[in-house]
Structures are given as C-alpha cells and as structure tokens.
C-alpha cells in the first residue's frame, strides 16, 4: 500500500489531523493506497512556508531559477518509467499514452518555462521631449495552483512551472483522485535539493484544501483547471478579494467536417480526437458535425473503426483504458441513458465494459457513438467528459457555425476542409479559444491556451502565463 504525504517546507508529513483518504486503482476497482485528508491548518502551514521562502526565491537570477527548474525536469526524466506506471495506475489511462504524452509533456513544461523566464521581454516607451517609460514585471508572491485528475502531472506542471519561473512561491493542490505523480514530483524536489518552501504540495479534498487556498488573503493569485461549477465559485471568491484568477474549465467541442476534407486523414484523427484518454480531455471533439453529402460514408467508416478499438487493462497495448472512478463511470452511463430518453440512437457501445481477468471490477465504458439528437438537447449541451460522441449532419456553413456556437462553452474546435478560404472564414466565426484546421491536439507551448464563455477566464501558455504570474509596474524617468 502506498502512503502519499504532503510536502510542506521541504518536509514530508501527514495531515495534522492524521486523517486519510483512500486511493483507488480505476482499472482494478481496488484500493492501492492513501493520501492525507488535509484541512485548513495544513494549508496555512504551507502558505507560511511559501511566504517565508518568497524573498529569497524572487531575487534569484534567471540562470539560478533555470538550473533549479531544469533539475526537476531531469529528475522526472531519470525516473520516466516509474512516473508512467504511476500515472496509468492512478488515472486508468493506457501506459503507452502516459509514456507518449503525459510525462514527456510534464518534462517539457518545466523546461519550457525555465527558458521562458530568461527570455521574458522588458518594454520601454519613449515620451518625446519628456522622458522614458519602462515596464517591470515582478513576481506576485504566494500563488495557488489547483489541477485536475484527467492529465494529472501534465496539467500540474503546466501551472507550477510558469508560477515558479516568474519568481513566485507556490501552494499547489493536485486532484485527490489522482495525486500519485504530484507526490513523486515532491520526492524529486527532495532528490535535487529544491529550495524549501518554494513549492508546497497539499493533498486532500477540494472543499477543504482547495477552498482554503482560494480564501487565504496571503495567496495573491489562483490558477485553476477543472469543472465549471467549481470555477464559478472560485471566481466569485477571487472577485471579493480583487485576486488574480486564471480559469481553464469545461468544453463541449465541435468537430466540423466538410465534404471537401481529406477523408482518410480526417477519419484517423477524428477517432483520436473522440476517444483519446477515454474522452477525458477538455479538448476532445464530442460533437461531430458532418456535411450531409458524406454523412453516411462517414458514419459507416467511423463505426467500423470504433468497433475495432480495444478496451481493457491499461498496462497492455489497448486503445482505451479505465475511466477515472466509479462515480464518473456512472455519470457517463447516466448520460447514455439520457440520450436514449431524448430520442438518440446508439450506433455502437453504450454499456459498461467488463474485461476478463484481473480488471473485471474496473471502471470501463465502451466507446459510444450516438446519432439522431438535436443540437440543443442536454446531451449536446452538457459536458460528459467520457468516451461518448454524437453525430450531427449539416448542409451549409452558416448552419454548422450556428450549431457549433450554441453551447455555453467555447474551448476548442476542429475544422476539416481543403478549402483555405473556408477554413479561415469558419475559424474566425467559431466561438472557441483554440481552433485546429485539419488536425487536433497540436500544442505549441508558446501560444495562448484557454476558452471563451463558460470555458474559462484568461489564457495560459507562453508569455501569457508569465504575464499572469507577475504584476506589471510602469516606471517613468524624466529627462
């Protein structure tokens, strides 16, 4: 049994209350360890450690911070297989996916922002006849980083890396459902001699640990990725305190397929964009709009390919692993039942999958494809966050843009067409923070990342993240 601990001021410790929470392996449906059930007292201790460490951390040279962040990246890389197996066991995703995407991206996040802080530009503006303005971007202080369960280390490092690189100290909370790789990262901190108090990781429930971080007046900014309901509550609290906040929330992303697409390229990518990570990526295309002239061809080929996908033990070469928890599995299955009630037709999937052998008690859902639903029904308006997609035919560009924009979300969109003018025209009209044309999930870490409407506030990535984690100060020097 694995006993995860908090990491506060460079020390590993249990919750002050000594209370713990169970950790389950979703592919087996069994308990494999525990984590601290921390509360306000643990958070306050972490905040005090971060406050004490801030004065010395913020004055380090760019080169010193670069070296320390690079040590973290190299420390993960040296234990790659351990991190891969931990991520798969904790989350249920296939090991090949963690090895191909999650852990390499976590390493890249640390390396990228280690370098970004060395290249973060200063600005100056000459006021003719009077003097010179220059702009300082200074670290804020103690910041809170709260990350979700779907891409645990990937998104944990996506938040802490720019915060640390900008000169802040951090109190971080990983999801209580998938805390294992964040804990392993804290062991890397100890191995490489990362300065005490600069990064503090407190485990526990969002309603206690997360809320305490958000409500503390000593925490000057909050970066959160997770559900829209929680994000709204965080935004309200931060507004009360005039606290900086970055929210990356839900999505109900459209995948728009025109009849002039490269059909083979589109088909192979659409299978990935629908079901990668069991559909538990905020960027998955869960609403697939297909131009009517190719609708039947698409449906036939798509179903054939989906039925060939393998589901099962994530330690083996399967396409689809377990969803993250029993509760989440039942939520997904509940939405499939709702689809039937709303008049949808299940073309494939639609049930819990029970593998043979050791994973027979795991939380698996068949990849599911549904047609026959209107674009305004609940299933096409609410985020399911699982291996479920709907097919919706369309005729005209105006029609599909209207349907694509009909949800309260606006995170990502994929457009498939070989017509360059059409691609630019539709991309401009879609209410999404990210638009991919003839591809999916290509991420350049220099570019802004985030959504519109209920998909969030602010942008992360590149210098956008560095700006968020700093305060801007203008200085004017008179001639």
LUMKOLTOR-640150 format. One record per residue (C-alpha): x, y, z; residue in three letters. Coordinates in Angstrom, 1 decimal. Layout:
LUMZA    east   north      up   aa
LUMZA       X       Y       Z  Ala
...
END
This chain:
LUMZA    east   north      up   aa
LUMZA     0.0     0.0     0.0  Unk
LUMZA     1.3     3.4    -1.0  Unk
LUMZA     1.1     6.2     1.6  Unk
LUMZA     1.2     9.6    -0.1  Unk
LUMZA     2.3    12.6     2.1  Unk
LUMZA     2.1    16.3     2.0  Unk
LUMZA     5.2    18.2     1.0  Unk
LUMZA     5.4    21.4     3.1  Unk
LUMZA     8.6    23.5     3.6  Unk
LUMZA    10.7    20.7     2.2  Unk
LUMZA     9.3    18.1     4.6  Unk
LUMZA     7.1    15.1     4.0  Unk
LUMZA     4.2    14.9     6.5  Unk
LUMZA     0.8    13.5     7.2  Unk
LUMZA    -2.2    15.7     7.6  Unk
LUMZA    -2.2    17.3    11.1  Unk
LUMZA    -5.5    15.5    11.8  Unk
LUMZA    -3.9    12.2    10.8  Unk
LUMZA    -7.0    11.6     8.7  Unk
LUMZA    -6.5     9.9     5.3  Unk
LUMZA    -8.5     9.2     2.1  Unk
LUMZA    -8.5     6.0     0.1  Unk
LUMZA    -6.7     5.8    -3.3  Unk
LUMZA    -8.2     3.5    -5.9  Unk
LUMZA    -6.8     1.9    -9.0  Unk
LUMZA    -9.7     2.5   -11.5  Unk
LUMZA    -8.6    -0.3   -13.8  Unk
LUMZA    -8.9    -2.8   -10.9  Unk
LUMZA   -11.6    -1.2    -8.8  Unk
LUMZA    -9.5    -1.7    -5.7  Unk
LUMZA    -7.7     0.4    -3.1  Unk
LUMZA    -3.9     0.7    -3.5  Unk
LUMZA    -3.0     3.4    -1.1  Unk
LUMZA    -3.9     6.5     0.9  Unk
LUMZA    -3.4    10.3     0.9  Unk
LUMZA    -3.7    12.9     3.6  Unk
LUMZA    -7.2    14.3     4.2  Unk
LUMZA    -5.7    17.7     4.8  Unk
LUMZA    -7.6    20.7     6.1  Unk
LUMZA    -7.2    24.4     6.8  Unk
LUMZA    -4.3    24.0     9.3  Unk
LUMZA    -2.2    22.1     6.7  Unk
LUMZA    -2.9    24.8     4.1  Unk
LUMZA    -2.0    27.6     6.5  Unk
LUMZA     1.3    25.9     7.3  Unk
LUMZA     2.1    25.6     3.6  Unk
LUMZA     1.2    29.2     3.0  Unk
LUMZA     3.5    30.4     5.8  Unk
LUMZA     6.4    28.3     4.3  Unk
LUMZA     5.8    29.8     0.9  Unk
LUMZA     5.7    33.4     2.4  Unk
LUMZA     9.0    32.8     4.2  Unk
LUMZA    10.7    31.4     1.0  Unk
LUMZA     9.4    34.2    -1.3  Unk
LUMZA    12.0    36.9    -0.5  Unk
LUMZA    15.0    34.7    -1.3  Unk
LUMZA    13.3    32.9    -4.3  Unk
LUMZA    12.2    36.1    -6.1  Unk
LUMZA    15.7    37.6    -6.1  Unk
LUMZA    17.5    34.6    -7.6  Unk
LUMZA    19.0    35.2   -11.0  Unk
LUMZA    17.3    33.9   -14.2  Unk
LUMZA    20.1    31.4   -14.5  Unk
LUMZA    19.7    30.1   -11.0  Unk
LUMZA    15.9    29.5   -11.4  Unk
LUMZA    16.6    28.0   -14.8  Unk
LUMZA    19.0    25.5   -13.3  Unk
LUMZA    16.7    24.5   -10.5  Unk
LUMZA    13.6    24.0   -12.8  Unk
LUMZA    15.8    22.0   -15.2  Unk
LUMZA    16.8    19.8   -12.3  Unk
LUMZA    13.2    19.0   -11.7  Unk
LUMZA    12.6    18.2   -15.4  Unk
LUMZA    15.7    16.0   -15.5  Unk
LUMZA    14.7    14.3   -12.2  Unk
LUMZA    11.4    13.2   -13.7  Unk
LUMZA    13.1    12.1   -16.9  Unk
LUMZA    15.5     9.9   -15.0  Unk
LUMZA    12.5     8.1   -13.4  Unk
LUMZA    10.4     8.1   -16.5  Unk
LUMZA     9.0     4.5   -16.3  Unk
LUMZA     8.1     5.0   -12.6  Unk
LUMZA     6.1     8.1   -13.4  Unk
LUMZA     4.5     6.4   -16.4  Unk
LUMZA     3.3     3.4   -14.4  Unk
LUMZA     2.1     5.6   -11.5  Unk
LUMZA     0.1     7.8   -13.9  Unk
LUMZA    -1.5     4.8   -15.5  Unk
LUMZA    -2.3     3.1   -12.2  Unk
LUMZA    -3.7     6.3   -10.6  Unk
LUMZA    -5.8     7.5   -13.6  Unk
LUMZA    -6.7     4.4   -15.6  Unk
LUMZA    -5.1     5.6   -18.9  Unk
LUMZA    -3.1     3.3   -21.0  Unk
LUMZA     0.6     3.2   -20.1  Unk
LUMZA     1.6     3.9   -23.7  Unk
LUMZA    -0.4     7.2   -23.5  Unk
LUMZA     1.3     8.3   -20.3  Unk
LUMZA     4.7     7.4   -21.9  Unk
LUMZA     3.9     9.2   -25.2  Unk
LUMZA     2.1    12.3   -23.9  Unk
LUMZA     1.6    12.9   -20.1  Unk
LUMZA     5.1    12.5   -18.7  Unk
LUMZA     7.0    13.9   -21.6  Unk
LUMZA     4.7    17.0   -21.6  Unk
LUMZA     5.3    17.5   -17.9  Unk
LUMZA     9.0    17.5   -18.5  Unk
LUMZA     8.6    19.9   -21.5  Unk
LUMZA     6.5    22.3   -19.3  Unk
LUMZA     9.3    22.6   -16.8  Unk
LUMZA    12.0    23.0   -19.5  Unk
LUMZA    10.0    25.5   -21.5  Unk
LUMZA     9.2    27.9   -18.6  Unk
LUMZA    12.7    27.6   -17.2  Unk
LUMZA    13.8    29.1   -20.6  Unk
LUMZA    10.8    31.4   -21.0  Unk
LUMZA    11.7    33.4   -17.8  Unk
LUMZA    15.2    34.0   -19.3  Unk
LUMZA    13.6    35.4   -22.5  Unk
LUMZA    10.6    37.3   -21.0  Unk
LUMZA    10.9    40.7   -22.6  Unk
LUMZA    11.0    44.1   -20.9  Unk
LUMZA     9.3    47.0   -22.5  Unk
LUMZA    10.1    50.7   -22.9  Unk
LUMZA     8.3    53.6   -24.4  Unk
LUMZA     9.8    56.9   -25.2  Unk
LUMZA     7.7    60.0   -24.4  Unk
LUMZA     9.2    62.6   -26.8  Unk
LUMZA    10.6    65.7   -25.1  Unk
LUMZA     9.8    64.4   -21.6  Unk
LUMZA    11.4    61.1   -20.7  Unk
LUMZA    11.4    57.4   -20.8  Unk
LUMZA     8.9    54.8   -19.5  Unk
LUMZA    10.0    51.3   -18.8  Unk
LUMZA     7.9    48.3   -17.6  Unk
LUMZA     8.7    45.9   -14.8  Unk
LUMZA     7.0    42.6   -14.4  Unk
LUMZA     7.6    41.4   -10.9  Unk
LUMZA     6.6    38.2    -9.1  Unk
LUMZA     3.3    38.4    -7.2  Unk
LUMZA     4.2    36.4    -4.1  Unk
LUMZA     2.5    33.3    -2.9  Unk
LUMZA     0.2    31.8    -5.6  Unk
LUMZA    -2.2    28.9    -5.6  Unk
LUMZA    -2.2    26.2    -8.3  Unk
LUMZA    -5.1    23.7    -8.4  Unk
LUMZA    -5.0    21.0   -11.0  Unk
LUMZA    -7.5    18.3   -12.2  Unk
LUMZA    -7.5    14.5   -12.5  Unk
LUMZA    -7.6    13.9   -16.3  Unk
LUMZA    -4.0    14.8   -17.1  Unk
LUMZA    -2.5    14.8   -13.6  Unk
LUMZA     1.2    15.7   -13.9  Unk
LUMZA     0.8    17.2   -17.3  Unk
LUMZA    -1.5    20.0   -16.0  Unk
LUMZA     0.1    20.2   -12.5  Unk
LUMZA     3.4    21.2   -14.1  Unk
LUMZA     1.6    23.4   -16.6  Unk
LUMZA     0.6    25.6   -13.7  Unk
LUMZA     3.5    25.4   -11.2  Unk
LUMZA     6.2    25.8   -13.9  Unk
LUMZA     5.4    29.4   -15.0  Unk
LUMZA     4.5    30.4   -11.5  Unk
LUMZA     7.9    29.3   -10.2  Unk
LUMZA     9.7    30.6   -13.2  Unk
LUMZA     8.2    34.1   -12.7  Unk
LUMZA     9.7    34.1    -9.2  Unk
LUMZA     6.6    33.2    -7.1  Unk
LUMZA     6.4    30.6    -4.4  Unk
LUMZA     3.6    28.1    -4.8  Unk
LUMZA     1.0    26.2    -2.7  Unk
LUMZA    -0.4    23.5    -5.0  Unk
LUMZA    -3.2    21.1    -4.8  Unk
LUMZA    -3.4    18.1    -7.1  Unk
LUMZA    -6.7    16.2    -7.5  Unk
LUMZA    -7.5    14.0    -4.6  Unk
LUMZA    -8.4    11.3    -7.2  Unk
LUMZA    -5.0    11.2    -8.9  Unk
LUMZA    -2.3    12.6    -6.6  Unk
LUMZA     0.4    10.0    -7.1  Unk
LUMZA     2.6    11.7    -9.7  Unk
LUMZA     2.5    15.0    -7.9  Unk
LUMZA     3.7    13.2    -4.8  Unk
LUMZA     6.5    11.6    -6.9  Unk
LUMZA     7.4    15.1    -8.1  Unk
LUMZA     7.8    16.2    -4.4  Unk
LUMZA    10.3    13.3    -4.0  Unk
LUMZA    12.2    14.7    -7.0  Unk
LUMZA    12.3    18.0    -5.2  Unk
LUMZA    14.0    16.4    -2.3  Unk
LUMZA    16.4    14.5    -4.5  Unk
LUMZA    17.6    17.6    -6.4  Unk
LUMZA    17.7    19.9    -3.3  Unk
LUMZA    15.0    22.2    -4.5  Unk
LUMZA    14.8    25.2    -2.0  Unk
LUMZA    12.5    24.5     0.9  Unk
LUMZA     9.1    26.3     0.9  Unk
LUMZA     9.2    27.3    -2.7  Unk
LUMZA     6.9    24.5    -3.8  Unk
LUMZA     4.5    23.1    -1.3  Unk
LUMZA     2.0    20.3    -2.3  Unk
LUMZA    -1.0    19.8     0.0  Unk
LUMZA    -3.2    16.8    -0.7  Unk
LUMZA    -6.9    16.5     0.1  Unk
LUMZA   -10.4    17.4    -0.9  Unk
LUMZA   -11.3    20.5    -2.9  Unk
LUMZA   -13.9    21.6    -0.4  Unk
LUMZA   -11.3    21.8     2.3  Unk
LUMZA    -7.8    22.2     0.8  Unk
LUMZA    -8.8    24.0    -2.4  Unk
LUMZA   -11.2    26.3    -0.7  Unk
LUMZA    -8.6    27.2     2.0  Unk
LUMZA    -6.1    28.1    -0.7  Unk
LUMZA    -8.6    30.3    -2.6  Unk
LUMZA    -9.9    32.0     0.5  Unk
LUMZA    -6.5    32.9     2.0  Unk
LUMZA    -5.6    36.6     1.8  Unk
LUMZA    -1.9    35.6     1.7  Unk
LUMZA    -2.4    33.8    -1.6  Unk
LUMZA    -2.3    36.5    -4.3  Unk
LUMZA    -3.4    34.6    -7.4  Unk
LUMZA    -5.2    31.4    -8.3  Unk
LUMZA    -4.7    29.2   -11.4  Unk
LUMZA    -7.4    26.5   -11.6  Unk
LUMZA    -8.2    23.8   -14.1  Unk
LUMZA   -11.4    21.8   -13.5  Unk
LUMZA   -15.2    21.9   -13.7  Unk
LUMZA   -17.2    25.0   -14.5  Unk
LUMZA   -19.2    24.9   -11.3  Unk
LUMZA   -16.1    24.9    -9.1  Unk
LUMZA   -14.5    27.5   -11.4  Unk
LUMZA   -17.5    29.8   -10.9  Unk
LUMZA   -17.3    29.6    -7.1  Unk
LUMZA   -13.5    30.3    -7.2  Unk
LUMZA   -14.1    33.3    -9.5  Unk
LUMZA   -16.7    34.7    -7.0  Unk
LUMZA   -14.3    34.4    -4.1  Unk
LUMZA   -11.3    35.9    -6.0  Unk
LUMZA   -13.5    38.8    -7.1  Unk
LUMZA   -14.3    39.6    -3.5  Unk
LUMZA   -10.6    39.9    -2.8  Unk
LUMZA    -9.6    41.5    -6.1  Unk
LUMZA    -7.3    38.5    -6.5  Unk
LUMZA    -5.9    37.5    -9.9  Unk
LUMZA    -7.5    34.3   -11.3  Unk
LUMZA    -7.0    32.1   -14.3  Unk
LUMZA    -9.7    29.5   -15.0  Unk
LUMZA    -9.5    26.7   -17.6  Unk
LUMZA   -12.8    25.0   -17.4  Unk
LUMZA   -15.1    22.7   -19.4  Unk
LUMZA   -15.7    22.2   -23.1  Unk
LUMZA   -18.3    20.8   -25.5  Unk
LUMZA   -16.1    21.0   -28.5  Unk
LUMZA   -17.3    20.8   -32.1  Unk
LUMZA   -15.6    18.8   -34.8  Unk
LUMZA   -16.7    20.3   -38.1  Unk
LUMZA   -16.2    18.0   -41.1  Unk
LUMZA   -16.8    19.5   -44.6  Unk
LUMZA   -17.3    17.3   -47.7  Unk
LUMZA   -14.1    18.6   -49.3  Unk
LUMZA   -11.9    17.2   -46.4  Unk
LUMZA    -9.0    14.8   -46.8  Unk
LUMZA   -11.2    11.9   -45.7  Unk
LUMZA    -8.6     9.4   -44.6  Unk
LUMZA    -6.6    12.0   -42.6  Unk
LUMZA    -9.8    13.3   -41.1  Unk
LUMZA   -11.1     9.8   -40.2  Unk
LUMZA    -7.9     8.7   -38.4  Unk
LUMZA    -7.6    12.0   -36.5  Unk
LUMZA   -11.3    12.0   -35.5  Unk
LUMZA   -11.0     8.6   -33.9  Unk
LUMZA    -8.2    10.0   -31.8  Unk
LUMZA   -10.0    13.3   -31.0  Unk
LUMZA   -13.1    11.5   -29.9  Unk
LUMZA   -11.6     8.8   -27.6  Unk
LUMZA    -8.1     9.6   -26.6  Unk
LUMZA    -7.7     9.3   -22.8  Unk
LUMZA   -11.2     7.7   -22.7  Unk
LUMZA   -12.6    11.0   -23.9  Unk
LUMZA   -11.4    12.6   -20.7  Unk
LUMZA    -9.6    15.6   -22.2  Unk
LUMZA   -11.2    19.0   -22.2  Unk
LUMZA   -10.1    19.3   -25.9  Unk
LUMZA   -11.8    16.2   -27.2  Unk
LUMZA   -14.3    16.7   -30.0  Unk
LUMZA   -17.5    15.4   -28.5  Unk
LUMZA   -20.0    16.9   -31.1  Unk
LUMZA   -19.1    15.7   -34.6  Unk
LUMZA   -20.8    17.7   -37.4  Unk
LUMZA   -20.7    16.1   -40.8  Unk
LUMZA   -21.8    17.7   -44.1  Unk
LUMZA   -24.8    15.7   -45.3  Unk
LUMZA   -23.3    14.6   -48.6  Unk
LUMZA   -20.7    12.5   -46.8  Unk
LUMZA   -22.7    11.7   -43.7  Unk
LUMZA   -23.5     8.1   -44.5  Unk
LUMZA   -20.0     7.4   -45.7  Unk
LUMZA   -18.5     8.9   -42.6  Unk
LUMZA   -20.9     7.0   -40.2  Unk
LUMZA   -20.2     3.6   -41.8  Unk
LUMZA   -16.4     4.0   -41.7  Unk
LUMZA   -16.3     5.7   -38.3  Unk
LUMZA   -18.4     2.9   -36.7  Unk
LUMZA   -16.2     0.2   -38.2  Unk
LUMZA   -13.1     1.8   -36.8  Unk
LUMZA   -14.6     2.4   -33.4  Unk
LUMZA   -15.6    -1.2   -33.1  Unk
LUMZA   -12.0    -2.3   -33.7  Unk
LUMZA   -10.8    -0.3   -30.7  Unk
LUMZA    -9.6    -2.4   -27.8  Unk
LUMZA   -10.7    -1.7   -24.2  Unk
LUMZA    -9.1    -3.1   -21.1  Unk
LUMZA    -6.0    -3.3   -18.8  Unk
LUMZA    -4.1    -0.1   -19.3  Unk
LUMZA    -0.8    -1.9   -18.7  Unk
LUMZA    -1.3    -3.7   -22.0  Unk
LUMZA    -1.5    -2.4   -25.6  Unk
LUMZA    -5.1    -1.4   -25.5  Unk
LUMZA    -6.6     1.7   -27.2  Unk
LUMZA    -8.9     2.7   -24.3  Unk
LUMZA    -8.3     2.2   -20.5  Unk
LUMZA   -10.5     2.8   -17.5  Unk
LUMZA   -12.3     6.0   -16.7  Unk
LUMZA   -11.1     7.7   -13.6  Unk
LUMZA   -13.5     6.5   -10.9  Unk
LUMZA   -16.7     4.5   -10.2  Unk
LUMZA   -18.7     7.7    -9.7  Unk
LUMZA   -17.5     9.1   -13.0  Unk
LUMZA   -18.3     5.8   -14.8  Unk
LUMZA   -21.9     6.0   -13.5  Unk
LUMZA   -22.1     9.7   -14.6  Unk
LUMZA   -21.1     8.7   -18.1  Unk
LUMZA   -23.5     5.8   -18.2  Unk
LUMZA   -26.3     8.1   -17.0  Unk
LUMZA   -25.7    10.4   -19.9  Unk
LUMZA   -26.0     7.5   -22.3  Unk
LUMZA   -29.4     6.6   -20.8  Unk
LUMZA   -30.4    10.3   -21.1  Unk
LUMZA   -29.5    10.1   -24.8  Unk
LUMZA   -32.0     7.2   -25.2  Unk
LUMZA   -34.7     9.2   -23.4  Unk
LUMZA   -34.0    12.2   -25.7  Unk
LUMZA   -34.5    10.0   -28.8  Unk
LUMZA   -30.9     9.2   -29.6  Unk
LUMZA   -29.8     6.0   -31.4  Unk
LUMZA   -26.8     4.2   -30.0  Unk
LUMZA   -24.8     3.2   -33.1  Unk
LUMZA   -22.1     1.4   -31.1  Unk
LUMZA   -21.1     1.0   -27.5  Unk
LUMZA   -23.4     2.4   -24.8  Unk
LUMZA   -22.5     0.0   -22.0  Unk
LUMZA   -20.1    -0.7   -19.2  Unk
LUMZA   -17.2    -2.9   -20.4  Unk
LUMZA   -16.1    -5.8   -18.3  Unk
LUMZA   -12.7    -7.2   -19.2  Unk
LUMZA   -11.7   -10.7   -18.4  Unk
LUMZA    -9.1   -11.4   -15.7  Unk
LUMZA    -7.8    -9.0   -13.1  Unk
LUMZA    -9.6    -5.9   -14.4  Unk
LUMZA   -13.1    -7.4   -14.2  Unk
LUMZA   -14.0    -5.0   -11.4  Unk
LUMZA   -12.5    -1.9   -13.1  Unk
LUMZA   -14.4     1.1   -14.4  Unk
LUMZA   -14.5     0.7   -18.1  Unk
LUMZA   -17.0     2.2   -20.6  Unk
LUMZA   -17.4     1.2   -24.2  Unk
LUMZA   -16.6     3.9   -26.8  Unk
LUMZA   -20.0     5.1   -27.7  Unk
LUMZA   -21.4     6.8   -30.8  Unk
LUMZA   -24.9     8.3   -30.8  Unk
LUMZA   -27.0     9.9   -33.6  Unk
LUMZA   -30.4    11.4   -34.0  Unk
LUMZA   -30.2    14.1   -31.4  Unk
LUMZA   -30.9    17.8   -31.9  Unk
LUMZA   -28.0    20.2   -31.2  Unk
LUMZA   -29.9    21.9   -28.3  Unk
LUMZA   -30.7    18.7   -26.3  Unk
LUMZA   -28.9    18.2   -23.0  Unk
LUMZA   -26.5    15.6   -24.3  Unk
LUMZA   -25.2    18.1   -26.9  Unk
LUMZA   -25.1    21.0   -24.4  Unk
LUMZA   -23.6    19.5   -21.3  Unk
LUMZA   -20.1    18.2   -20.8  Unk
LUMZA   -19.9    14.4   -20.4  Unk
LUMZA   -16.1    14.0   -20.2  Unk
LUMZA   -16.1    10.4   -21.3  Unk
LUMZA   -15.9     8.1   -24.4  Unk
LUMZA   -19.2     9.4   -25.9  Unk
LUMZA   -19.7    11.4   -29.1  Unk
LUMZA   -22.7    12.4   -31.1  Unk
LUMZA   -23.1    12.7   -34.9  Unk
LUMZA   -25.0    15.6   -36.3  Unk
LUMZA   -25.5    16.2   -40.1  Unk
LUMZA   -25.4    19.7   -41.6  Unk
LUMZA   -25.9    21.3   -45.0  Unk
LUMZA   -24.5    24.8   -45.0  Unk
LUMZA   -21.6    26.7   -43.4  Unk
LUMZA   -24.0    29.1   -41.7  Unk
LUMZA   -26.0    26.2   -40.2  Unk
LUMZA   -23.0    24.4   -38.8  Unk
LUMZA   -21.5    27.6   -37.3  Unk
LUMZA   -24.8    28.4   -35.6  Unk
LUMZA   -25.0    24.8   -34.1  Unk
LUMZA   -21.3    24.8   -33.1  Unk
LUMZA   -21.7    28.0   -31.2  Unk
LUMZA   -24.9    27.0   -29.4  Unk
LUMZA   -23.4    25.7   -26.2  Unk
LUMZA   -22.3    27.7   -23.1  Unk
LUMZA   -18.8    26.5   -23.8  Unk
LUMZA   -16.1    27.8   -26.1  Unk
LUMZA   -12.8    26.0   -25.6  Unk
LUMZA   -11.7    24.2   -28.8  Unk
LUMZA   -12.9    23.4   -32.3  Unk
LUMZA   -11.6    21.3   -35.2  Unk
LUMZA   -12.4    22.2   -38.8  Unk
LUMZA   -11.8    19.8   -41.7  Unk
LUMZA   -11.6    21.2   -45.2  Unk
LUMZA    -9.2    21.5   -48.1  Unk
LUMZA   -10.6    25.0   -48.9  Unk
LUMZA    -8.3    27.5   -47.4  Unk
LUMZA   -10.7    30.5   -47.6  Unk
LUMZA   -13.4    28.4   -46.0  Unk
LUMZA   -11.1    27.3   -43.2  Unk
LUMZA   -10.1    30.9   -42.3  Unk
LUMZA   -13.7    32.1   -42.6  Unk
LUMZA   -15.2    29.5   -40.3  Unk
LUMZA   -12.3    29.7   -37.8  Unk
LUMZA   -13.0    33.4   -37.4  Unk
LUMZA   -16.7    32.8   -36.8  Unk
LUMZA   -16.3    30.0   -34.2  Unk
LUMZA   -16.6    31.0   -30.5  Unk
LUMZA   -13.5    29.0   -29.3  Unk
LUMZA   -10.3    29.9   -27.7  Unk
LUMZA    -8.5    27.3   -29.9  Unk
LUMZA    -9.2    26.3   -33.5  Unk
LUMZA    -7.4    23.5   -35.2  Unk
LUMZA    -7.7    23.1   -39.0  Unk
LUMZA    -7.1    19.7   -40.5  Unk
LUMZA    -5.5    18.4   -37.2  Unk
LUMZA    -6.1    18.1   -33.5  Unk
LUMZA    -4.2    18.5   -30.3  Unk
LUMZA    -1.1    20.1   -31.8  Unk
LUMZA     0.2    22.3   -29.0  Unk
LUMZA     3.0    24.8   -29.3  Unk
LUMZA     3.8    25.9   -25.7  Unk
LUMZA     4.4    29.5   -26.9  Unk
LUMZA     0.8    30.0   -27.9  Unk
LUMZA    -2.1    31.2   -25.7  Unk
LUMZA    -4.3    28.5   -24.3  Unk
LUMZA    -7.8    29.0   -22.9  Unk
LUMZA   -11.5    29.3   -23.7  Unk
LUMZA   -14.4    31.7   -24.1  Unk
LUMZA   -17.8    31.9   -22.3  Unk
LUMZA   -18.1    29.2   -19.6  Unk
LUMZA   -14.8    27.5   -20.7  Unk
LUMZA   -12.8    29.9   -18.6  Unk
LUMZA   -11.1    33.2   -18.0  Unk
LUMZA    -7.7    34.3   -19.1  Unk
LUMZA    -5.0    32.5   -21.1  Unk
LUMZA    -2.2    30.2   -20.2  Unk
LUMZA     0.9    29.2   -22.2  Unk
LUMZA     4.0    31.2   -23.3  Unk
LUMZA     4.4    34.7   -22.2  Unk
LUMZA     0.6    34.8   -21.4  Unk
LUMZA     1.3    32.6   -18.4  Unk
LUMZA     4.4    34.7   -17.4  Unk
LUMZA     2.2    37.9   -17.5  Unk
LUMZA    -0.5    36.3   -15.4  Unk
LUMZA     2.0    35.3   -12.7  Unk
LUMZA     3.6    38.8   -12.5  Unk
LUMZA     2.5    42.3   -11.5  Unk
LUMZA     3.1    45.0   -14.1  Unk
LUMZA     4.7    48.2   -13.0  Unk
LUMZA     5.4    51.2   -15.1  Unk
LUMZA     8.3    53.5   -14.2  Unk
LUMZA     8.7    57.0   -15.8  Unk
LUMZA    12.1    58.8   -15.8  Unk
LUMZA    12.0    62.5   -16.6  Unk
LUMZA    14.8    63.9   -18.8  Unk
END
